[in-house]
Amino acid sequence: MIGTVLSVVGCVVVVAMVVGAVRTLVHRAGPVVGDPGVAAELVALAGRRARRVAAVVIDLNATVPTRMAFIGADADTPFEIGSVTKGLTGMLLANAIERGEADLDATLAQLLPETGGSPIGSVRLSELATHTSGLPRLPRSPVTLLRLVAAGYTGVDPYWGTTPATVIAAARRQRLTGRGRFRYSNLGAAVLGHGLARAAGRDYADLLKRRVFEPLRMTGSGTDLRPGVRRGWTAIGRRSRPWRACGYGPAGGGVTSTPADISRLVIGLLDGTAPGRAAINSFAPIEPGPPNRSSGLFWIIDRDQPSGRDMVWHNGQTGGYSAFLVLYPQARRAVAVLADTANAARQQRVALGLTRWLTNTAR
């Protein structure tokens, strides 16, 4: 019986993959609109089969500091930003430190007393924000595995139904492995975000709204299911349901933004007016990792040795969306790419290609 069920499931998966592949092959990108220079580069970099894509190019030294181009989108189109949200959680931490609500050397148990007596309770906030706490990416459990498998095959939200309480409880049960060395953890980002919310007397969604979105006038951003958020596409051409901001909201579940809002965020980080801007400063080296790589508060920082300039970045991916945001603080430039296809590596290539173009045109 079990063998028959597995065979049926396998056939369904194969059929779904074939259908997705055919959809991808026959799809052709729509027209590109926006700034002519950015548009020409975007169409060359995104490829003929791109779906909805938005590119934001910022140069505060230029006469026109913000330029955008779009395929099937506009400045107010909502996109899920995935783990780019971790960078926002890092900003909330930096802002909480400025307000005296948190300290990098404080332990998680000081924010969330229920974690006291467990391994995670002794972890410092700095360890959580630099992925050196020893927590796994996600809780080790059969339920987590089943959620991920179901999400991969059906396009459902793998975090649906989780709450801050269930995420914190899951973190309490985890063993810490390789503490002190870089180990990317959605679980660590989630519990830290909820701890910061607890310290401020709010929930995470309200904290993010009041301390990041509202000061930067990011009126099209939020953690609820925003109007206009459509189902995205997996990398193999299957539709994926929008994610909601459940227990993993601080790590990247369910947060949406628009190209216009991302430009406001980037400008605030570049000119120093964004709340918690210190999050993009280097706090600790990443080991193991590429040479000259360090961590901000969740932001990744790569330093170019000849010039001494930093590239500060974070990517993001949900079931049907992906994003890549990169800042060059010393040059006062940035590039962001948002797409309704789950392929963060592709958006990274597009963003770095636009960076090269921006550098060449600015000379």
C-alpha positions as YAML, in Angstrom:
chain: A
units: angstrom
residues:
- id: 1
  name: MET
  ca: [0.00, 0.00, 0.00]
- id: 2
  name: ILE
  ca: [2.73, 2.43, 0.99]
- id: 3
  name: GLY
  ca: [4.63, 1.54, -2.17]
- id: 4
  name: THR
  ca: [1.58, 2.30, -4.29]
- id: 5
  name: VAL
  ca: [1.09, 5.68, -2.60]
- id: 6
  name: LEU
  ca: [4.74, 6.58, -3.10]
- id: 7
  name: SER
  ca: [4.51, 5.58, -6.75]
- id: 8
  name: VAL
  ca: [1.46, 7.79, -7.27]
- id: 9
  name: VAL
  ca: [3.14, 10.70, -5.48]
- id: 10
  name: GLY
  ca: [6.25, 10.21, -7.60]
- id: 11
  name: CYS
  ca: [4.20, 10.26, -10.82]
- id: 12
  name: VAL
  ca: [2.41, 13.44, -9.72]
- id: 13
  name: VAL
  ca: [5.74, 15.12, -8.95]
- id: 14
  name: VAL
  ca: [7.21, 14.13, -12.32]
- id: 15
  name: VAL
  ca: [4.13, 15.40, -14.17]
- id: 16
  name: ALA
  ca: [4.25, 18.68, -12.24]
- id: 17
  name: MET
  ca: [7.93, 19.13, -13.08]
- id: 18
  name: VAL
  ca: [7.31, 18.45, -16.77]
- id: 19
  name: VAL
  ca: [4.41, 20.89, -16.87]
- id: 20
  name: GLY
  ca: [6.53, 23.51, -15.11]
- id: 21
  name: ALA
  ca: [9.43, 23.00, -17.50]
- id: 22
  name: VAL
  ca: [7.12, 23.43, -20.51]
- id: 23
  name: ARG
  ca: [5.64, 26.60, -19.02]
- id: 24
  name: THR
  ca: [9.11, 27.99, -18.51]
- id: 25
  name: LEU
  ca: [10.24, 27.14, -22.04]
- id: 26
  name: VAL
  ca: [7.24, 28.69, -23.79]
- id: 27
  name: HIS
  ca: [7.09, 31.81, -21.62]
- id: 28
  name: ARG
  ca: [8.54, 35.00, -23.06]
- id: 29
  name: ALA
  ca: [9.27, 38.14, -21.07]
- id: 30
  name: GLY
  ca: [7.03, 41.13, -21.58]
- id: 31
  name: PRO
  ca: [8.20, 44.59, -22.62]
- id: 32
  name: VAL
  ca: [10.71, 46.44, -20.47]
- id: 33
  name: VAL
  ca: [9.77, 49.93, -19.29]
- id: 34
  name: GLY
  ca: [11.42, 52.59, -17.17]
- id: 35
  name: ASP
  ca: [14.77, 54.35, -17.37]
- id: 36
  name: PRO
  ca: [16.20, 53.58, -20.83]
- id: 37
  name: GLY
  ca: [19.71, 52.75, -19.63]
- id: 38
  name: VAL
  ca: [18.60, 50.52, -16.78]
- id: 39
  name: ALA
  ca: [15.93, 48.93, -19.00]
- id: 40
  name: ALA
  ca: [18.46, 48.00, -21.69]
- id: 41
  name: GLU
  ca: [20.69, 46.31, -19.11]
- id: 42
  name: LEU
  ca: [17.78, 44.60, -17.37]
- id: 43
  name: VAL
  ca: [16.47, 42.97, -20.53]
- id: 44
  name: ALA
  ca: [19.98, 41.72, -21.35]
- id: 45
  name: LEU
  ca: [20.61, 40.39, -17.85]
- id: 46
  name: ALA
  ca: [17.19, 39.00, -16.89]
- id: 47
  name: GLY
  ca: [16.77, 36.87, -20.00]
- id: 48
  name: ARG
  ca: [13.94, 36.14, -22.40]
- id: 49
  name: ARG
  ca: [11.93, 34.05, -19.93]
- id: 50
  name: ALA
  ca: [11.81, 36.51, -17.03]
- id: 51
  name: ARG
  ca: [8.39, 37.08, -15.54]
- id: 52
  name: ARG
  ca: [7.80, 40.09, -13.26]
- id: 53
  name: VAL
  ca: [11.10, 41.79, -12.42]
- id: 54
  name: ALA
  ca: [11.96, 45.19, -10.96]
- id: 55
  name: ALA
  ca: [15.41, 46.77, -10.90]
- id: 56
  name: VAL
  ca: [16.29, 49.74, -8.68]
- id: 57
  name: VAL
  ca: [19.57, 51.57, -9.24]
- id: 58
  name: ILE
  ca: [20.65, 54.24, -6.74]
- id: 59
  name: ASP
  ca: [23.54, 56.68, -7.11]
- id: 60
  name: LEU
  ca: [23.41, 59.55, -4.63]
- id: 61
  name: ASN
  ca: [26.20, 61.30, -6.51]
- id: 62
  name: ALA
  ca: [24.17, 61.52, -9.73]
- id: 63
  name: THR
  ca: [21.85, 64.29, -10.91]
- id: 64
  name: VAL
  ca: [19.05, 61.71, -11.01]
- id: 65
  name: PRO
  ca: [19.84, 59.53, -7.96]
- id: 66
  name: THR
  ca: [17.09, 56.91, -8.42]
- id: 67
  name: ARG
  ca: [16.43, 55.00, -11.64]
- id: 68
  name: MET
  ca: [14.20, 51.99, -12.15]
- id: 69
  name: ALA
  ca: [13.19, 49.56, -14.86]
- id: 70
  name: PHE
  ca: [10.48, 46.91, -14.92]
- id: 71
  name: ILE
  ca: [9.29, 43.81, -16.69]
- id: 72
  name: GLY
  ca: [5.58, 43.27, -16.03]
- id: 73
  name: ALA
  ca: [5.68, 45.50, -12.95]
- id: 74
  name: ASP
  ca: [5.90, 49.10, -11.79]
- id: 75
  name: ALA
  ca: [7.22, 51.07, -8.81]
- id: 76
  name: ASP
  ca: [4.27, 50.07, -6.62]
- id: 77
  name: THR
  ca: [4.11, 46.36, -7.42]
- id: 78
  name: PRO
  ca: [4.38, 44.30, -4.19]
- id: 79
  name: PHE
  ca: [7.04, 41.60, -4.04]
- id: 80
  name: GLU
  ca: [7.88, 39.16, -1.27]
- id: 81
  name: ILE
  ca: [11.44, 39.96, -0.14]
- id: 82
  name: GLY
  ca: [12.23, 36.77, 1.79]
- id: 83
  name: SER
  ca: [15.41, 36.85, 3.84]
- id: 84
  name: VAL
  ca: [16.16, 40.46, 2.97]
- id: 85
  name: THR
  ca: [13.88, 40.84, 6.01]
- id: 86
  name: LYS
  ca: [16.77, 39.63, 8.17]
- id: 87
  name: GLY
  ca: [18.54, 42.87, 7.29]
- id: 88
  name: LEU
  ca: [15.48, 44.75, 8.60]
- id: 89
  name: THR
  ca: [15.60, 42.69, 11.79]
- id: 90
  name: GLY
  ca: [19.25, 43.70, 12.11]
- id: 91
  name: MET
  ca: [18.18, 47.33, 11.82]
- id: 92
  name: LEU
  ca: [15.62, 46.78, 14.56]
- id: 93
  name: LEU
  ca: [18.37, 45.35, 16.78]
- id: 94
  name: ALA
  ca: [20.66, 48.33, 16.13]
- id: 95
  name: ASN
  ca: [17.77, 50.68, 16.84]
- id: 96
  name: ALA
  ca: [16.89, 48.82, 20.05]
- id: 97
  name: ILE
  ca: [20.49, 49.23, 21.21]
- id: 98
  name: GLU
  ca: [20.28, 52.96, 20.54]
- id: 99
  name: ARG
  ca: [17.08, 53.09, 22.62]
- id: 100
  name: GLY
  ca: [18.61, 51.13, 25.50]
- id: 101
  name: GLU
  ca: [16.22, 48.19, 25.01]
- id: 102
  name: ALA
  ca: [18.93, 45.69, 24.07]
- id: 103
  name: ASP
  ca: [22.66, 45.05, 24.15]
- id: 104
  name: LEU
  ca: [24.79, 42.91, 21.87]
- id: 105
  name: ASP
  ca: [26.28, 41.14, 24.89]
- id: 106
  name: ALA
  ca: [22.88, 40.43, 26.42]
- id: 107
  name: THR
  ca: [21.63, 36.85, 26.33]
- id: 108
  name: LEU
  ca: [18.42, 35.73, 24.70]
- id: 109
  name: ALA
  ca: [17.07, 34.75, 28.13]
- id: 110
  name: GLN
  ca: [17.21, 38.42, 29.12]
- id: 111
  name: LEU
  ca: [14.71, 39.18, 26.34]
- id: 112
  name: LEU
  ca: [12.80, 35.89, 26.45]
- id: 113
  name: PRO
  ca: [12.92, 34.52, 30.02]
- id: 114
  name: GLU
  ca: [11.25, 31.26, 28.96]
- id: 115
  name: THR
  ca: [14.47, 30.30, 27.16]
- id: 116
  name: GLY
  ca: [16.39, 30.33, 30.46]
- id: 117
  name: GLY
  ca: [17.87, 26.98, 31.39]
- id: 118
  name: SER
  ca: [18.04, 25.85, 27.75]
- id: 119
  name: PRO
  ca: [21.16, 26.06, 25.54]
- id: 120
  name: ILE
  ca: [19.67, 28.87, 23.46]
- id: 121
  name: GLY
  ca: [19.00, 30.98, 26.56]
- id: 122
  name: SER
  ca: [22.73, 31.57, 27.07]
- id: 123
  name: VAL
  ca: [23.33, 32.71, 23.49]
- id: 124
  name: ARG
  ca: [24.21, 36.39, 23.09]
- id: 125
  name: LEU
  ca: [22.25, 38.64, 20.75]
- id: 126
  name: SER
  ca: [25.44, 39.31, 18.78]
- id: 127
  name: GLU
  ca: [25.71, 35.57, 18.07]
- id: 128
  name: LEU
  ca: [22.15, 35.39, 16.79]
- id: 129
  name: ALA
  ca: [22.64, 38.44, 14.56]
- id: 130
  name: THR
  ca: [25.87, 37.09, 13.04]
- id: 131
  name: HIS
  ca: [24.68, 33.47, 12.63]
- id: 132
  name: THR
  ca: [27.23, 32.13, 15.10]
- id: 133
  name: SER
  ca: [24.83, 30.87, 17.78]
- id: 134
  name: GLY
  ca: [25.12, 27.20, 16.81]
- id: 135
  name: LEU
  ca: [21.40, 26.94, 16.02]
- id: 136
  name: PRO
  ca: [20.46, 24.95, 12.89]
- id: 137
  name: ARG
  ca: [18.86, 26.63, 9.90]
- id: 138
  name: LEU
  ca: [15.48, 25.25, 10.99]
- id: 139
  name: PRO
  ca: [14.39, 23.01, 13.89]
- id: 140
  name: ARG
  ca: [15.45, 19.40, 13.58]
- id: 141
  name: SER
  ca: [12.15, 17.53, 13.56]
- id: 142
  name: PRO
  ca: [10.02, 15.30, 11.31]
- id: 143
  name: VAL
  ca: [7.35, 18.01, 11.21]
- id: 144
  name: THR
  ca: [9.81, 20.55, 9.78]
- id: 145
  name: LEU
  ca: [10.95, 18.04, 7.17]
- id: 146
  name: LEU
  ca: [7.38, 17.28, 6.12]
- id: 147
  name: ARG
  ca: [6.59, 20.99, 5.87]
- id: 148
  name: LEU
  ca: [9.57, 21.60, 3.59]
- id: 149
  name: VAL
  ca: [8.77, 18.61, 1.37]
- id: 150
  name: ALA
  ca: [5.14, 19.68, 1.06]
- id: 151
  name: ALA
  ca: [6.18, 23.23, 0.23]
- id: 152
  name: GLY
  ca: [8.54, 22.03, -2.48]
- id: 153
  name: TYR
  ca: [5.93, 19.87, -4.19]
- id: 154
  name: THR
  ca: [2.73, 21.83, -3.66]
- id: 155
  name: GLY
  ca: [3.81, 25.47, -3.37]
- id: 156
  name: VAL
  ca: [2.24, 25.95, 0.08]
- id: 157
  name: ASP
  ca: [3.80, 28.14, 2.76]
- id: 158
  name: PRO
  ca: [6.12, 25.92, 4.85]
- id: 159
  name: TYR
  ca: [5.75, 28.23, 7.86]
- id: 160
  name: TRP
  ca: [1.96, 28.44, 7.85]
- id: 161
  name: GLY
  ca: [0.51, 27.91, 11.32]
- id: 162
  name: THR
  ca: [3.69, 28.66, 13.25]
- id: 163
  name: THR
  ca: [3.56, 31.35, 15.93]
- id: 164
  name: PRO
  ca: [6.15, 33.22, 17.98]
- id: 165
  name: ALA
  ca: [5.45, 30.82, 20.85]
- id: 166
  name: THR
  ca: [5.98, 27.67, 18.76]
- id: 167
  name: VAL
  ca: [9.18, 29.08, 17.24]
- id: 168
  name: ILE
  ca: [10.58, 29.98, 20.67]
- id: 169
  name: ALA
  ca: [9.62, 26.55, 22.01]
- id: 170
  name: ALA
  ca: [11.35, 24.88, 19.06]
- id: 171
  name: ALA
  ca: [14.50, 26.94, 19.68]
- id: 172
  name: ARG
  ca: [14.55, 25.82, 23.33]
- id: 173
  name: ARG
  ca: [14.72, 22.18, 22.23]
- id: 174
  name: GLN
  ca: [17.70, 22.58, 19.89]
- id: 175
  name: ARG
  ca: [21.27, 21.58, 20.55]
- id: 176
  name: LEU
  ca: [23.92, 24.14, 19.63]
- id: 177
  name: THR
  ca: [26.45, 22.80, 17.14]
- id: 178
  name: GLY
  ca: [29.57, 24.67, 16.05]
- id: 179
  name: ARG
  ca: [28.84, 27.67, 18.21]
- id: 180
  name: GLY
  ca: [31.12, 30.57, 17.31]
- id: 181
  name: ARG
  ca: [31.31, 29.65, 13.62]
- id: 182
  name: PHE
  ca: [29.04, 30.91, 10.87]
- id: 183
  name: ARG
  ca: [25.95, 28.75, 10.42]
- id: 184
  name: TYR
  ca: [23.03, 30.42, 8.68]
- id: 185
  name: SER
  ca: [19.89, 30.12, 10.82]
- id: 186
  name: ASN
  ca: [16.33, 31.17, 10.05]
- id: 187
  name: LEU
  ca: [15.43, 29.94, 13.52]
- id: 188
  name: GLY
  ca: [17.98, 32.24, 15.16]
- id: 189
  name: ALA
  ca: [16.74, 35.28, 13.25]
- id: 190
  name: ALA
  ca: [13.13, 34.49, 14.12]
- id: 191
  name: VAL
  ca: [13.67, 34.16, 17.88]
- id: 192
  name: LEU
  ca: [15.78, 37.32, 17.96]
- id: 193
  name: GLY
  ca: [13.08, 39.27, 16.15]
- id: 194
  name: HIS
  ca: [10.45, 38.10, 18.61]
- id: 195
  name: GLY
  ca: [12.77, 38.93, 21.51]
- id: 196
  name: LEU
  ca: [13.18, 42.49, 20.26]
- id: 197
  name: ALA
  ca: [9.42, 42.79, 19.87]
- id: 198
  name: ARG
  ca: [8.93, 41.57, 23.43]
- id: 199
  name: ALA
  ca: [11.43, 44.15, 24.74]
- id: 200
  name: ALA
  ca: [9.51, 46.91, 22.96]
- id: 201
  name: GLY
  ca: [6.12, 45.69, 24.18]
- id: 202
  name: ARG
  ca: [4.84, 44.99, 20.66]
- id: 203
  name: ASP
  ca: [4.61, 42.16, 18.18]
- id: 204
  name: TYR
  ca: [7.15, 41.92, 15.38]
- id: 205
  name: ALA
  ca: [4.84, 43.19, 12.63]
- id: 206
  name: ASP
  ca: [3.97, 46.34, 14.56]
- id: 207
  name: LEU
  ca: [7.59, 46.91, 15.58]
- id: 208
  name: LEU
  ca: [8.78, 46.72, 11.99]
- id: 209
  name: LYS
  ca: [6.03, 49.04, 10.84]
- id: 210
  name: ARG
  ca: [6.62, 51.68, 13.51]
- id: 211
  name: ARG
  ca: [10.42, 51.68, 13.58]
- id: 212
  name: VAL
  ca: [11.41, 51.05, 9.97]
- id: 213
  name: PHE
  ca: [8.53, 51.36, 7.54]
- id: 214
  name: GLU
  ca: [6.86, 54.48, 8.93]
- id: 215
  name: PRO
  ca: [10.05, 56.57, 9.49]
- id: 216
  name: LEU
  ca: [11.18, 55.78, 5.93]
- id: 217
  name: ARG
  ca: [7.69, 56.33, 4.45]
- id: 218
  name: MET
  ca: [7.58, 52.75, 3.17]
- id: 219
  name: THR
  ca: [3.78, 52.82, 2.87]
- id: 220
  name: GLY
  ca: [3.61, 49.89, 0.45]
- id: 221
  name: SER
  ca: [5.47, 47.50, 2.75]
- id: 222
  name: GLY
  ca: [4.09, 45.21, 5.42]
- id: 223
  name: THR
  ca: [3.97, 41.82, 7.03]
- id: 224
  name: ASP
  ca: [0.35, 41.13, 6.21]
- id: 225
  name: LEU
  ca: [-0.83, 39.76, 2.88]
- id: 226
  name: ARG
  ca: [-0.71, 43.02, 0.94]
- id: 227
  name: PRO
  ca: [-3.25, 43.85, -1.79]
- id: 228
  name: GLY
  ca: [-1.88, 42.92, -5.20]
- id: 229
  name: VAL
  ca: [0.45, 40.16, -4.00]
- id: 230
  name: ARG
  ca: [-0.02, 37.40, -6.54]
- id: 231
  name: ARG
  ca: [1.13, 33.83, -6.54]
- id: 232
  name: GLY
  ca: [4.75, 33.66, -7.63]
- id: 233
  name: TRP
  ca: [6.63, 30.98, -9.54]
- id: 234
  name: THR
  ca: [9.05, 28.29, -8.45]
- id: 235
  name: ALA
  ca: [12.36, 27.97, -10.27]
- id: 236
  name: ILE
  ca: [10.92, 25.07, -12.33]
- id: 237
  name: GLY
  ca: [7.84, 26.98, -13.43]
- id: 238
  name: ARG
  ca: [5.18, 25.96, -10.89]
- id: 239
  name: ARG
  ca: [2.88, 28.44, -9.15]
- id: 240
  name: SER
  ca: [3.51, 29.10, -5.46]
- id: 241
  name: ARG
  ca: [1.16, 30.58, -2.88]
- id: 242
  name: PRO
  ca: [2.11, 33.81, -1.10]
- id: 243
  name: TRP
  ca: [3.74, 33.35, 2.30]
- id: 244
  name: ARG
  ca: [2.28, 34.87, 5.45]
- id: 245
  name: ALA
  ca: [4.17, 36.40, 8.36]
- id: 246
  name: CYS
  ca: [3.76, 33.60, 10.86]
- id: 247
  name: GLY
  ca: [6.32, 32.62, 13.47]
- id: 248
  name: TYR
  ca: [9.18, 33.06, 11.01]
- id: 249
  name: GLY
  ca: [8.30, 36.61, 10.01]
- id: 250
  name: PRO
  ca: [11.56, 38.13, 11.39]
- id: 251
  name: ALA
  ca: [13.56, 35.67, 9.30]
- id: 252
  name: GLY
  ca: [11.75, 36.42, 6.03]
- id: 253
  name: GLY
  ca: [8.34, 34.81, 6.01]
- id: 254
  name: GLY
  ca: [5.56, 36.97, 4.61]
- id: 255
  name: VAL
  ca: [7.19, 40.42, 4.40]
- id: 256
  name: THR
  ca: [6.43, 42.30, 1.20]
- id: 257
  name: SER
  ca: [7.72, 45.55, -0.24]
- id: 258
  name: THR
  ca: [7.67, 47.55, -3.46]
- id: 259
  name: PRO
  ca: [10.45, 48.92, -5.68]
- id: 260
  name: ALA
  ca: [9.56, 52.45, -4.56]
- id: 261
  name: ASP
  ca: [9.82, 51.47, -0.90]
- id: 262
  name: ILE
  ca: [13.07, 49.57, -1.40]
- id: 263
  name: SER
  ca: [14.54, 52.72, -2.93]
- id: 264
  name: ARG
  ca: [13.55, 54.66, 0.21]
- id: 265
  name: LEU
  ca: [15.15, 51.99, 2.40]
- id: 266
  name: VAL
  ca: [18.36, 52.01, 0.39]
- id: 267
  name: ILE
  ca: [18.65, 55.79, 0.34]
- id: 268
  name: GLY
  ca: [18.15, 55.88, 4.11]
- id: 269
  name: LEU
  ca: [20.93, 53.34, 4.62]
- id: 270
  name: LEU
  ca: [23.28, 55.20, 2.28]
- id: 271
  name: ASP
  ca: [22.71, 58.70, 3.66]
- id: 272
  name: GLY
  ca: [22.53, 57.59, 7.30]
- id: 273
  name: THR
  ca: [18.91, 58.60, 7.97]
- id: 274
  name: ALA
  ca: [17.51, 55.06, 8.28]
- id: 275
  name: PRO
  ca: [16.71, 53.87, 11.82]
- id: 276
  name: GLY
  ca: [19.25, 51.26, 12.89]
- id: 277
  name: ARG
  ca: [21.65, 52.16, 10.09]
- id: 278
  name: ALA
  ca: [24.54, 50.80, 12.21]
- id: 279
  name: ALA
  ca: [23.36, 47.31, 11.24]
- id: 280
  name: ILE
  ca: [25.35, 47.52, 8.00]
- id: 281
  name: ASN
  ca: [28.62, 48.11, 9.88]
- id: 282
  name: SER
  ca: [31.02, 45.19, 10.24]
- id: 283
  name: PHE
  ca: [30.70, 43.45, 13.62]
- id: 284
  name: ALA
  ca: [32.48, 40.11, 13.20]
- id: 285
  name: PRO
  ca: [34.44, 38.09, 10.61]
- id: 286
  name: ILE
  ca: [32.63, 35.19, 9.00]
- id: 287
  name: GLU
  ca: [34.47, 31.93, 9.58]
- id: 288
  name: PRO
  ca: [34.57, 29.76, 7.62]
- id: 289
  name: GLY
  ca: [33.95, 31.99, 4.65]
- id: 290
  name: PRO
  ca: [35.59, 33.78, 1.72]
- id: 291
  name: PRO
  ca: [38.54, 36.03, 2.53]
- id: 292
  name: ASN
  ca: [37.62, 39.55, 3.63]
- id: 293
  name: ARG
  ca: [34.02, 38.62, 4.42]
- id: 294
  name: SER
  ca: [32.43, 39.84, 7.65]
- id: 295
  name: SER
  ca: [28.98, 40.20, 9.15]
- id: 296
  name: GLY
  ca: [26.94, 43.20, 10.05]
- id: 297
  name: LEU
  ca: [23.77, 42.61, 12.03]
- id: 298
  name: PHE
  ca: [22.50, 39.95, 9.61]
- id: 299
  name: TRP
  ca: [23.98, 41.85, 6.62]
- id: 300
  name: ILE
  ca: [26.87, 40.20, 4.73]
- id: 301
  name: ILE
  ca: [29.88, 42.43, 4.04]
- id: 302
  name: ASP
  ca: [32.55, 41.73, 1.42]
- id: 303
  name: ARG
  ca: [35.51, 44.09, 1.41]
- id: 304
  name: ASP
  ca: [37.44, 44.78, -1.78]
- id: 305
  name: GLN
  ca: [41.06, 44.82, -0.65]
- id: 306
  name: PRO
  ca: [42.56, 47.09, -3.36]
- id: 307
  name: SER
  ca: [39.99, 49.84, -2.82]
- id: 308
  name: GLY
  ca: [39.05, 49.15, 0.80]
- id: 309
  name: ARG
  ca: [35.39, 49.57, -0.13]
- id: 310
  name: ASP
  ca: [32.59, 47.40, 1.21]
- id: 311
  name: MET
  ca: [29.85, 45.55, -0.61]
- id: 312
  name: VAL
  ca: [26.97, 45.08, 1.87]
- id: 313
  name: TRP
  ca: [24.28, 42.68, 0.75]
- id: 314
  name: HIS
  ca: [21.52, 40.23, 1.50]
- id: 315
  name: ASN
  ca: [19.47, 37.95, -0.69]
- id: 316
  name: GLY
  ca: [15.99, 36.56, -0.19]
- id: 317
  name: GLN
  ca: [13.81, 33.78, -1.53]
- id: 318
  name: THR
  ca: [10.34, 32.48, -0.76]
- id: 319
  name: GLY
  ca: [8.37, 29.79, -2.54]
- id: 320
  name: GLY
  ca: [7.62, 32.04, -5.49]
- id: 321
  name: TYR
  ca: [9.72, 35.20, -5.15]
- id: 322
  name: SER
  ca: [13.37, 36.20, -4.85]
- id: 323
  name: ALA
  ca: [15.38, 39.35, -4.27]
- id: 324
  name: PHE
  ca: [18.91, 40.66, -4.02]
- id: 325
  name: LEU
  ca: [19.88, 43.97, -2.41]
- id: 326
  name: VAL
  ca: [23.45, 45.27, -2.50]
- id: 327
  name: LEU
  ca: [24.85, 48.53, -1.13]
- id: 328
  name: TYR
  ca: [28.22, 50.23, -1.66]
- id: 329
  name: PRO
  ca: [28.25, 52.70, 1.26]
- id: 330
  name: GLN
  ca: [31.54, 54.44, 0.46]
- id: 331
  name: ALA
  ca: [30.49, 55.00, -3.16]
- id: 332
  name: ARG
  ca: [26.95, 55.98, -2.10]
- id: 333
  name: ARG
  ca: [25.44, 53.53, -4.59]
- id: 334
  name: ALA
  ca: [23.12, 50.54, -4.43]
- id: 335
  name: VAL
  ca: [21.20, 48.10, -6.61]
- id: 336
  name: ALA
  ca: [18.13, 46.03, -5.80]
- id: 337
  name: VAL
  ca: [16.39, 43.39, -7.91]
- id: 338
  name: LEU
  ca: [12.97, 41.95, -7.07]
- id: 339
  name: ALA
  ca: [11.29, 39.12, -8.98]
- id: 340
  name: ASP
  ca: [8.24, 36.86, -8.76]
- id: 341
  name: THR
  ca: [10.33, 33.75, -9.43]
- id: 342
  name: ALA
  ca: [12.13, 31.77, -6.71]
- id: 343
  name: ASN
  ca: [15.67, 32.08, -8.02]
- id: 344
  name: ALA
  ca: [17.84, 34.25, -5.75]
- id: 345
  name: ALA
  ca: [21.02, 33.29, -7.60]
- id: 346
  name: ARG
  ca: [19.61, 34.76, -10.82]
- id: 347
  name: GLN
  ca: [18.63, 38.02, -9.11]
- id: 348
  name: GLN
  ca: [22.15, 38.21, -7.68]
- id: 349
  name: ARG
  ca: [23.63, 37.90, -11.17]
- id: 350
  name: VAL
  ca: [21.29, 40.60, -12.44]
- id: 351
  name: ALA
  ca: [22.12, 42.93, -9.53]
- id: 352
  name: LEU
  ca: [25.88, 42.50, -9.89]
- id: 353
  name: GLY
  ca: [25.58, 43.01, -13.64]
- id: 354
  name: LEU
  ca: [23.73, 46.27, -13.04]
- id: 355
  name: THR
  ca: [26.45, 47.23, -10.55]
- id: 356
  name: ARG
  ca: [29.12, 46.83, -13.22]
- id: 357
  name: TRP
  ca: [27.05, 48.88, -15.63]
- id: 358
  name: LEU
  ca: [26.49, 51.60, -13.03]
- id: 359
  name: THR
  ca: [30.20, 51.74, -12.20]
- id: 360
  name: ASN
  ca: [31.15, 52.04, -15.86]
- id: 361
  name: THR
  ca: [28.55, 54.70, -16.69]
- id: 362
  name: ALA
  ca: [29.47, 56.78, -13.61]
- id: 363
  name: ARG
  ca: [33.08, 57.18, -14.68]
...
